[in-house]
Amino acid sequence: MRYYELTINTKEADSLLERVVSYLPSPPAQQQKQTSFLTLEFYTEPEKIKELEKKLKEDSLRYIILAKEPPKKTLAKPIRKIGKTAKPKVELKEIEKKLEEILEEP
């Protein structure tokens, strides 16, 4: 089965919508109404598209049918953990030396 998109003028869409849906084997996956066009996205066999185009031409409608890639499922990006900044390790001798300097000061 392939994924298609059909776009027609909205003035003609109301009367045609029910007939187009009846041509398809199952209800459309998504229906969008925009300012001046109606877009239906659906899955069907390529042979059914030829039949649909024939019926649309009989009604003298302006339309376009596009074969599309099916929508891809997107996964959420993982949240990056903010780690603590690595502090350089200090040698015990350096600590003792610092302590001696501090204790020797008057």
A tleap script that builds the chain and sets N, CA, C and O, in Angstrom:
source leaprc.protein.ff14SB
mol = sequence {
  NMET ARG TYR TYR GLU LEU THR ILE ASN THR
  LYS GLU ALA ASP SER LEU LEU GLU ARG VAL
  VAL SER TYR LEU PRO SER PRO PRO ALA GLN
  GLN GLN LYS GLN THR SER PHE LEU THR LEU
  GLU PHE TYR THR GLU PRO GLU LYS ILE LYS
  GLU LEU GLU LYS LYS LEU LYS GLU ASP SER
  LEU ARG TYR ILE ILE LEU ALA LYS GLU PRO
  PRO LYS LYS THR LEU ALA LYS PRO ILE ARG
  LYS ILE GLY LYS THR ALA LYS PRO LYS VAL
  GLU LEU LYS GLU ILE GLU LYS LYS LEU GLU
  GLU ILE LEU GLU GLU CPRO
}
set mol.1.N position { 0.837 -1.167 0.000 }
set mol.1.CA position { 0.000 0.000 0.000 }
set mol.1.C position { 0.889 1.238 0.000 }
set mol.1.O position { 1.919 1.269 0.674 }
set mol.2.N position { 0.487 2.261 -0.759 }
set mol.2.CA position { 1.243 3.501 -0.823 }
set mol.2.C position { 0.470 4.599 -0.113 }
set mol.2.O position { -0.720 4.463 0.168 }
set mol.3.N position { 1.171 5.694 0.172 }
set mol.3.CA position { 0.600 6.828 0.889 }
set mol.3.C position { 0.377 7.950 -0.118 }
set mol.3.O position { 1.289 8.266 -0.882 }
set mol.4.N position { -0.814 8.565 -0.143 }
set mol.4.CA position { -1.148 9.592 -1.122 }
set mol.4.C position { -1.728 10.819 -0.446 }
set mol.4.O position { -2.172 10.780 0.701 }
set mol.5.N position { -1.707 11.932 -1.215 }
set mol.5.CA position { -2.339 13.169 -0.779 }
set mol.5.C position { -3.171 13.686 -1.939 }
set mol.5.O position { -2.675 13.740 -3.064 }
set mol.6.N position { -4.416 14.065 -1.704 }
set mol.6.CA position { -5.318 14.605 -2.718 }
set mol.6.C position { -5.681 16.019 -2.311 }
set mol.6.O position { -6.095 16.241 -1.173 }
set mol.7.N position { -5.533 16.995 -3.226 }
set mol.7.CA position { -5.865 18.386 -2.945 }
set mol.7.C position { -6.872 18.868 -3.979 }
set mol.7.O position { -6.652 18.713 -5.180 }
set mol.8.N position { -7.984 19.455 -3.519 }
set mol.8.CA position { -9.011 19.992 -4.414 }
set mol.8.C position { -9.505 21.314 -3.857 }
set mol.8.O position { -9.270 21.624 -2.689 }
set mol.9.N position { -10.191 22.100 -4.686 }
set mol.9.CA position { -10.755 23.381 -4.299 }
set mol.9.C position { -11.867 23.153 -3.278 }
set mol.9.O position { -12.656 22.219 -3.428 }
set mol.10.N position { -11.943 23.998 -2.233 }
set mol.10.CA position { -12.934 23.782 -1.169 }
set mol.10.C position { -14.364 24.022 -1.633 }
set mol.10.O position { -15.297 23.451 -1.067 }
set mol.11.N position { -14.555 24.854 -2.652 }
set mol.11.CA position { -15.913 25.069 -3.156 }
set mol.11.C position { -16.490 23.765 -3.703 }
set mol.11.O position { -17.684 23.492 -3.578 }
set mol.12.N position { -15.629 22.983 -4.303 }
set mol.12.CA position { -16.062 21.719 -4.880 }
set mol.12.C position { -15.964 20.575 -3.874 }
set mol.12.O position { -16.490 19.488 -4.113 }
set mol.13.N position { -15.301 20.818 -2.767 }
set mol.13.CA position { -14.970 19.742 -1.835 }
set mol.13.C position { -16.168 19.189 -1.079 }
set mol.13.O position { -16.267 17.980 -0.873 }
set mol.14.N position { -17.071 20.058 -0.666 }
set mol.14.CA position { -18.185 19.583 0.160 }
set mol.14.C position { -19.004 18.496 -0.537 }
set mol.14.O position { -19.329 17.469 0.058 }
set mol.15.N position { -19.331 18.740 -1.800 }
set mol.15.CA position { -20.133 17.739 -2.509 }
set mol.15.C position { -19.316 16.511 -2.883 }
set mol.15.O position { -19.849 15.411 -3.026 }
set mol.16.N position { -18.016 16.718 -3.037 }
set mol.16.CA position { -17.168 15.624 -3.501 }
set mol.16.C position { -16.594 14.770 -2.373 }
set mol.16.O position { -16.286 13.596 -2.578 }
set mol.17.N position { -16.451 15.347 -1.198 }
set mol.17.CA position { -15.772 14.659 -0.100 }
set mol.17.C position { -16.377 13.282 0.191 }
set mol.17.O position { -15.648 12.299 0.319 }
set mol.18.N position { -17.672 13.213 0.293 }
set mol.18.CA position { -18.307 11.930 0.596 }
set mol.18.C position { -18.056 10.908 -0.508 }
set mol.18.O position { -17.826 9.731 -0.227 }
set mol.19.N position { -18.100 11.352 -1.760 }
set mol.19.CA position { -17.862 10.424 -2.869 }
set mol.19.C position { -16.418 9.943 -2.893 }
set mol.19.O position { -16.165 8.764 -3.139 }
set mol.20.N position { -15.455 10.851 -2.638 }
set mol.20.CA position { -14.040 10.457 -2.645 }
set mol.20.C position { -13.778 9.439 -1.546 }
set mol.20.O position { -13.110 8.431 -1.775 }
set mol.21.N position { -14.300 9.697 -0.361 }
set mol.21.CA position { -14.101 8.775 0.758 }
set mol.21.C position { -14.724 7.415 0.439 }
set mol.21.O position { -14.184 6.380 0.831 }
set mol.22.N position { -15.850 7.411 -0.266 }
set mol.22.CA position { -16.476 6.130 -0.602 }
set mol.22.C position { -15.659 5.342 -1.627 }
set mol.22.O position { -15.787 4.119 -1.689 }
set mol.23.N position { -14.824 6.005 -2.432 }
set mol.23.CA position { -13.969 5.310 -3.399 }
set mol.23.C position { -12.834 4.569 -2.705 }
set mol.23.O position { -12.315 3.579 -3.221 }
set mol.24.N position { -12.461 5.057 -1.543 }
set mol.24.CA position { -11.296 4.507 -0.848 }
set mol.24.C position { -11.697 3.296 -0.026 }
set mol.24.O position { -12.830 3.213 0.449 }
set mol.25.N position { -10.765 2.343 0.148 }
set mol.25.CA position { -11.099 1.132 0.899 }
set mol.25.C position { -11.307 1.368 2.385 }
set mol.25.O position { -12.023 0.606 3.035 }
set mol.26.N position { -10.700 2.401 2.931 }
set mol.26.CA position { -10.849 2.703 4.351 }
set mol.26.C position { -10.893 4.215 4.512 }
set mol.26.O position { -10.535 4.937 3.580 }
set mol.27.N position { -11.326 4.721 5.679 }
set mol.27.CA position { -11.379 6.166 5.880 }
set mol.27.C position { -9.987 6.791 5.766 }
set mol.27.O position { -8.989 6.124 6.041 }
set mol.28.N position { -9.909 8.066 5.364 }
set mol.28.CA position { -8.604 8.717 5.233 }
set mol.28.C position { -7.885 8.800 6.570 }
set mol.28.O position { -8.513 8.914 7.622 }
set mol.29.N position { -6.559 8.741 6.514 }
set mol.29.CA position { -5.751 8.789 7.725 }
set mol.29.C position { -5.810 10.169 8.351 }
set mol.29.O position { -5.784 10.311 9.574 }
set mol.30.N position { -5.890 11.190 7.500 }
set mol.30.CA position { -5.897 12.546 8.039 }
set mol.30.C position { -6.620 13.453 7.055 }
set mol.30.O position { -6.461 13.303 5.843 }
set mol.31.N position { -7.403 14.381 7.556 }
set mol.31.CA position { -8.113 15.319 6.706 }
set mol.31.C position { -7.783 16.715 7.201 }
set mol.31.O position { -7.899 16.993 8.395 }
set mol.32.N position { -7.372 17.600 6.296 }
set mol.32.CA position { -7.044 18.962 6.682 }
set mol.32.C position { -7.823 19.916 5.795 }
set mol.32.O position { -7.856 19.735 4.578 }
set mol.33.N position { -8.440 20.914 6.372 }
set mol.33.CA position { -9.045 21.980 5.580 }
set mol.33.C position { -8.159 23.200 5.739 }
set mol.33.O position { -7.788 23.591 6.846 }
set mol.34.N position { -7.830 23.790 4.592 }
set mol.34.CA position { -7.029 25.002 4.608 }
set mol.34.C position { -7.867 26.114 3.993 }
set mol.34.O position { -9.049 25.914 3.715 }
set mol.35.N position { -7.273 27.275 3.780 }
set mol.35.CA position { -8.047 28.424 3.328 }
set mol.35.C position { -8.837 28.169 2.062 }
set mol.35.O position { -10.011 28.533 1.990 }
set mol.36.N position { -8.232 27.557 1.068 }
set mol.36.CA position { -8.974 27.389 -0.174 }
set mol.36.C position { -8.894 25.976 -0.743 }
set mol.36.O position { -9.383 25.729 -1.846 }
set mol.37.N position { -8.300 25.071 -0.027 }
set mol.37.CA position { -8.185 23.705 -0.522 }
set mol.37.C position { -8.444 22.701 0.583 }
set mol.37.O position { -8.299 22.997 1.769 }
set mol.38.N position { -8.823 21.530 0.172 }
set mol.38.CA position { -9.017 20.422 1.105 }
set mol.38.C position { -7.957 19.388 0.793 }
set mol.38.O position { -7.755 19.041 -0.370 }
set mol.39.N position { -7.281 18.893 1.806 }
set mol.39.CA position { -6.234 17.896 1.607 }
set mol.39.C position { -6.605 16.633 2.371 }
set mol.39.O position { -6.892 16.679 3.567 }
set mol.40.N position { -6.595 15.519 1.678 }
set mol.40.CA position { -6.829 14.215 2.294 }
set mol.40.C position { -5.547 13.416 2.182 }
set mol.40.O position { -4.933 13.372 1.116 }
set mol.41.N position { -5.145 12.794 3.251 }
set mol.41.CA position { -3.981 11.914 3.219 }
set mol.41.C position { -4.478 10.514 3.555 }
set mol.41.O position { -5.185 10.314 4.542 }
set mol.42.N position { -4.098 9.550 2.723 }
set mol.42.CA position { -4.644 8.211 2.896 }
set mol.42.C position { -3.704 7.170 2.310 }
set mol.42.O position { -2.806 7.484 1.529 }
set mol.43.N position { -3.931 5.928 2.704 }
set mol.43.CA position { -3.205 4.781 2.166 }
set mol.43.C position { -4.153 4.014 1.248 }
set mol.43.O position { -5.313 3.789 1.592 }
set mol.44.N position { -3.654 3.614 0.080 }
set mol.44.CA position { -4.432 2.770 -0.821 }
set mol.44.C position { -3.512 2.126 -1.850 }
set mol.44.O position { -2.334 2.467 -1.949 }
set mol.45.N position { -4.058 1.207 -2.599 }
set mol.45.CA position { -3.291 0.531 -3.645 }
set mol.45.C position { -3.195 1.441 -4.869 }
set mol.45.O position { -4.138 2.179 -5.155 }
set mol.46.N position { -2.064 1.405 -5.607 }
set mol.46.CA position { -1.903 2.253 -6.796 }
set mol.46.C position { -3.012 2.061 -7.840 }
set mol.46.O position { -3.357 3.011 -8.543 }
set mol.47.N position { -3.566 0.873 -7.952 }
set mol.47.CA position { -4.640 0.631 -8.916 }
set mol.47.C position { -5.884 1.466 -8.583 }
set mol.47.O position { -6.595 1.910 -9.484 }
set mol.48.N position { -6.136 1.672 -7.312 }
set mol.48.CA position { -7.302 2.450 -6.883 }
set mol.48.C position { -7.155 3.924 -7.266 }
set mol.48.O position { -8.153 4.610 -7.485 }
set mol.49.N position { -5.914 4.413 -7.346 }
set mol.49.CA position { -5.678 5.813 -7.703 }
set mol.49.C position { -6.133 6.069 -9.139 }
set mol.49.O position { -6.745 7.099 -9.420 }
set mol.50.N position { -5.842 5.148 -10.037 }
set mol.50.CA position { -6.276 5.308 -11.434 }
set mol.50.C position { -7.796 5.399 -11.512 }
set mol.50.O position { -8.337 6.216 -12.258 }
set mol.51.N position { -8.472 4.573 -10.754 }
set mol.51.CA position { -9.937 4.588 -10.715 }
set mol.51.C position { -10.449 5.910 -10.140 }
set mol.51.O position { -11.409 6.483 -10.654 }
set mol.52.N position { -9.808 6.389 -9.081 }
set mol.52.CA position { -10.193 7.657 -8.458 }
set mol.52.C position { -9.987 8.816 -9.427 }
set mol.52.O position { -10.855 9.682 -9.543 }
set mol.53.N position { -8.854 8.846 -10.126 }
set mol.53.CA position { -8.587 9.916 -11.090 }
set mol.53.C position { -9.637 9.925 -12.203 }
set mol.53.O position { -10.076 10.991 -12.635 }
set mol.54.N position { -10.025 8.777 -12.650 }
set mol.54.CA position { -11.042 8.674 -13.704 }
set mol.54.C position { -12.352 9.306 -13.235 }
set mol.54.O position { -12.986 10.048 -13.985 }
set mol.55.N position { -12.757 9.017 -12.004 }
set mol.55.CA position { -14.005 9.559 -11.465 }
set mol.55.C position { -13.901 11.063 -11.222 }
set mol.55.O position { -14.881 11.785 -11.407 }
set mol.56.N position { -12.725 11.545 -10.809 }
set mol.56.CA position { -12.545 12.983 -10.601 }
set mol.56.C position { -12.588 13.727 -11.936 }
set mol.56.O position { -13.136 14.827 -12.011 }
set mol.57.N position { -12.024 13.146 -12.974 }
set mol.57.CA position { -12.046 13.773 -14.301 }
set mol.57.C position { -13.471 13.855 -14.838 }
set mol.57.O position { -13.816 14.817 -15.524 }
set mol.58.N position { -14.291 12.876 -14.539 }
set mol.58.CA position { -15.696 12.893 -14.969 }
set mol.58.C position { -16.423 14.111 -14.410 }
set mol.58.O position { -17.329 14.640 -15.054 }
set mol.59.N position { -16.035 14.561 -13.214 }
set mol.59.CA position { -16.674 15.710 -12.569 }
set mol.59.C position { -16.028 17.034 -12.961 }
set mol.59.O position { -16.429 18.077 -12.445 }
set mol.60.N position { -15.042 17.027 -13.855 }
set mol.60.CA position { -14.335 18.234 -14.322 }
set mol.60.C position { -13.780 19.050 -13.158 }
set mol.60.O position { -13.950 20.269 -13.114 }
set mol.61.N position { -13.132 18.393 -12.238 }
set mol.61.CA position { -12.561 19.077 -11.079 }
set mol.61.C position { -11.081 19.341 -11.284 }
set mol.61.O position { -10.384 18.600 -11.978 }
set mol.62.N position { -10.624 20.414 -10.662 }
set mol.62.CA position { -9.186 20.651 -10.607 }
set mol.62.C position { -8.679 19.967 -9.352 }
set mol.62.O position { -9.173 20.225 -8.254 }
set mol.63.N position { -7.708 19.107 -9.509 }
set mol.63.CA position { -7.201 18.342 -8.374 }
set mol.63.C position { -5.752 17.964 -8.640 }
set mol.63.O position { -5.252 18.098 -9.758 }
set mol.64.N position { -5.099 17.496 -7.610 }
set mol.64.CA position { -3.755 16.944 -7.739 }
set mol.64.C position { -3.652 15.785 -6.757 }
set mol.64.O position { -4.075 15.893 -5.606 }
set mol.65.N position { -3.091 14.685 -7.218 }
set mol.65.CA position { -2.857 13.529 -6.349 }
set mol.65.C position { -1.360 13.282 -6.328 }
set mol.65.O position { -0.739 13.116 -7.378 }
set mol.66.N position { -0.787 13.258 -5.155 }
set mol.66.CA position { 0.651 13.057 -4.984 }
set mol.66.C position { 0.920 11.762 -4.241 }
set mol.66.O position { 0.243 11.446 -3.263 }
set mol.67.N position { 1.909 11.015 -4.707 }
set mol.67.CA position { 2.394 9.863 -3.936 }
set mol.67.C position { 3.397 10.422 -2.939 }
set mol.67.O position { 4.313 11.148 -3.327 }
set mol.68.N position { 3.241 10.102 -1.687 }
set mol.68.CA position { 4.092 10.664 -0.634 }
set mol.68.C position { 4.751 9.562 0.170 }
set mol.68.O position { 4.345 8.400 0.129 }
set mol.69.N position { 5.783 9.962 0.904 }
set mol.69.CA position { 6.407 9.059 1.868 }
set mol.69.C position { 5.517 9.044 3.109 }
set mol.69.O position { 5.044 10.100 3.529 }
set mol.70.N position { 5.280 7.889 3.701 }
set mol.70.CA position { 4.477 7.847 4.928 }
set mol.70.C position { 5.144 8.676 6.027 }
set mol.70.O position { 6.371 8.748 6.088 }
set mol.71.N position { 4.351 9.297 6.889 }
set mol.71.CA position { 4.943 10.071 7.977 }
set mol.71.C position { 5.791 9.173 8.869 }
set mol.71.O position { 5.414 8.042 9.176 }
set mol.72.N position { 6.927 9.691 9.274 }
set mol.72.CA position { 7.832 8.910 10.119 }
set mol.72.C position { 7.538 9.197 11.583 }
set mol.72.O position { 7.232 10.326 11.965 }
set mol.73.N position { 7.637 8.171 12.375 }
set mol.73.CA position { 7.483 8.351 13.815 }
set mol.73.C position { 8.791 8.918 14.332 }
set mol.73.O position { 9.866 8.391 14.048 }
set mol.74.N position { 8.690 9.985 15.084 }
set mol.74.CA position { 9.894 10.593 15.624 }
set mol.74.C position { 9.998 10.274 17.106 }
set mol.74.O position { 9.003 10.266 17.831 }
set mol.75.N position { 11.186 10.020 17.524 }
set mol.75.CA position { 11.441 9.747 18.931 }
set mol.75.C position { 11.943 11.018 19.593 }
set mol.75.O position { 12.626 11.831 18.971 }
set mol.76.N position { 11.601 11.175 20.834 }
set mol.76.CA position { 12.083 12.329 21.573 }
set mol.76.C position { 13.591 12.223 21.748 }
set mol.76.O position { 14.139 11.146 21.980 }
set mol.77.N position { 14.242 13.375 21.627 }
set mol.77.CA position { 15.687 13.375 21.814 }
set mol.77.C position { 15.999 13.155 23.294 }
set mol.77.O position { 15.324 13.712 24.160 }
set mol.78.N position { 17.013 12.348 23.585 }
set mol.78.CA position { 17.355 12.122 24.988 }
set mol.78.C position { 17.874 13.409 25.627 }
set mol.78.O position { 18.554 14.213 24.990 }
set mol.79.N position { 17.539 13.573 26.879 }
set mol.79.CA position { 17.994 14.749 27.614 }
set mol.79.C position { 19.442 14.539 28.009 }
set mol.79.O position { 19.806 13.525 28.605 }
set mol.80.N position { 20.254 15.515 27.664 }
set mol.80.CA position { 21.672 15.422 27.979 }
set mol.80.C position { 21.880 15.803 29.444 }
set mol.80.O position { 21.445 16.865 29.889 }
set mol.81.N position { 22.541 14.934 30.172 }
set mol.81.CA position { 22.820 15.201 31.578 }
set mol.81.C position { 24.012 16.144 31.667 }
set mol.81.O position { 25.020 15.981 30.980 }
set mol.82.N position { 23.862 17.123 32.527 }
set mol.82.CA position { 24.953 18.061 32.744 }
set mol.82.C position { 25.779 17.527 33.902 }
set mol.82.O position { 25.309 17.459 35.038 }
set mol.83.N position { 26.985 17.156 33.606 }
set mol.83.CA position { 27.863 16.589 34.623 }
set mol.83.C position { 28.640 17.678 35.340 }
set mol.83.O position { 28.761 18.800 34.849 }
set mol.84.N position { 29.154 17.339 36.484 }
set mol.84.CA position { 29.988 18.279 37.219 }
set mol.84.C position { 31.317 18.406 36.505 }
set mol.84.O position { 31.823 17.456 35.908 }
set mol.85.N position { 31.867 19.603 36.585 }
set mol.85.CA position { 33.167 19.794 35.951 }
set mol.85.C position { 34.216 19.053 36.763 }
set mol.85.O position { 34.217 19.093 37.994 }
set mol.86.N position { 35.074 18.403 36.080 }
set mol.86.CA position { 36.119 17.612 36.750 }
set mol.86.C position { 37.186 18.550 37.310 }
set mol.86.O position { 37.770 19.360 36.589 }
set mol.87.N position { 37.419 18.420 38.599 }
set mol.87.CA position { 38.467 19.219 39.237 }
set mol.87.C position { 39.734 18.382 39.257 }
set mol.87.O position { 39.692 17.173 39.488 }
set mol.88.N position { 40.850 19.033 39.015 }
set mol.88.CA position { 42.102 18.272 39.039 }
set mol.88.C position { 42.382 17.756 40.458 }
set mol.88.O position { 42.134 18.449 41.444 }
set mol.89.N position { 42.894 16.542 40.536 }
set mol.89.CA position { 43.218 15.960 41.840 }
set mol.89.C position { 44.473 16.632 42.388 }
set mol.89.O position { 45.423 16.936 41.667 }
set mol.90.N position { 44.428 16.845 43.681 }
set mol.90.CA position { 45.555 17.494 44.356 }
set mol.90.C position { 46.296 16.437 45.161 }
set mol.90.O position { 45.689 15.624 45.857 }
set mol.91.N position { 47.601 16.465 45.054 }
set mol.91.CA position { 48.438 15.519 45.795 }
set mol.91.C position { 48.449 15.886 47.273 }
set mol.91.O position { 48.324 17.055 47.637 }
set mol.92.N position { 48.599 14.880 48.111 }
set mol.92.CA position { 48.642 15.072 49.557 }
set mol.92.C position { 49.817 15.959 49.951 }
set mol.92.O position { 49.712 16.757 50.883 }
set mol.93.N position { 50.931 15.820 49.246 }
set mol.93.CA position { 52.112 16.636 49.549 }
set mol.93.C position { 51.829 18.115 49.322 }
set mol.93.O position { 52.297 18.966 50.078 }
set mol.94.N position { 51.058 18.419 48.275 }
set mol.94.CA position { 50.733 19.816 47.997 }
set mol.94.C position { 49.844 20.392 49.097 }
set mol.94.O position { 49.987 21.555 49.472 }
set mol.95.N position { 48.940 19.584 49.605 }
set mol.95.CA position { 48.054 20.033 50.684 }
set mol.95.C position { 48.861 20.307 51.947 }
set mol.95.O position { 48.668 21.327 52.608 }
set mol.96.N position { 49.759 19.397 52.272 }
set mol.96.CA position { 50.595 19.585 53.460 }
set mol.96.C position { 51.446 20.839 53.315 }
set mol.96.O position { 51.612 21.588 54.278 }
set mol.97.N position { 51.986 21.076 52.124 }
set mol.97.CA position { 52.825 22.249 51.880 }
set mol.97.C position { 52.010 23.528 52.074 }
set mol.97.O position { 52.496 24.481 52.683 }
set mol.98.N position { 50.787 23.559 51.568 }
set mol.98.CA position { 49.922 24.719 51.728 }
set mol.98.C position { 49.593 24.962 53.198 }
set mol.98.O position { 49.586 26.100 53.667 }
set mol.99.N position { 49.319 23.868 53.920 }
set mol.99.CA position { 49.021 24.002 55.348 }
set mol.99.C position { 50.205 24.592 56.109 }
set mol.99.O position { 50.024 25.448 56.976 }
set mol.100.N position { 51.411 24.139 55.790 }
set mol.100.CA position { 52.608 24.666 56.448 }
set mol.100.C position { 52.769 26.145 56.163 }
set mol.100.O position { 53.119 26.914 57.057 }
set mol.101.N position { 52.514 26.558 54.912 }
set mol.101.CA position { 52.624 27.977 54.562 }
set mol.101.C position { 51.629 28.806 55.360 }
set mol.101.O position { 51.960 29.889 55.844 }
set mol.102.N position { 50.409 28.295 55.495 }
set mol.102.CA position { 49.368 29.019 56.225 }
set mol.102.C position { 49.713 29.103 57.708 }
set mol.102.O position { 49.542 30.151 58.332 }
set mol.103.N position { 50.197 27.999 58.269 }
set mol.103.CA position { 50.510 27.974 59.696 }
set mol.103.C position { 51.749 28.790 60.028 }
set mol.103.O position { 51.851 29.290 61.148 }
set mol.104.N position { 52.695 28.948 59.110 }
set mol.104.CA position { 53.921 29.702 59.363 }
set mol.104.C position { 53.693 31.195 59.295 }
set mol.104.O position { 54.500 31.951 59.836 }
set mol.105.N position { 52.643 31.649 58.663 }
set mol.105.CA position { 52.400 33.086 58.542 }
set mol.105.C position { 52.063 33.660 59.914 }
set mol.105.O position { 51.312 33.049 60.674 }
set mol.106.N position { 52.625 34.850 60.240 }
set mol.106.CA position { 52.351 35.448 61.556 }
set mol.106.C position { 51.014 36.118 61.669 }
set mol.106.O position { 50.679 36.653 62.726 }
savepdb mol mol.pdb
quit
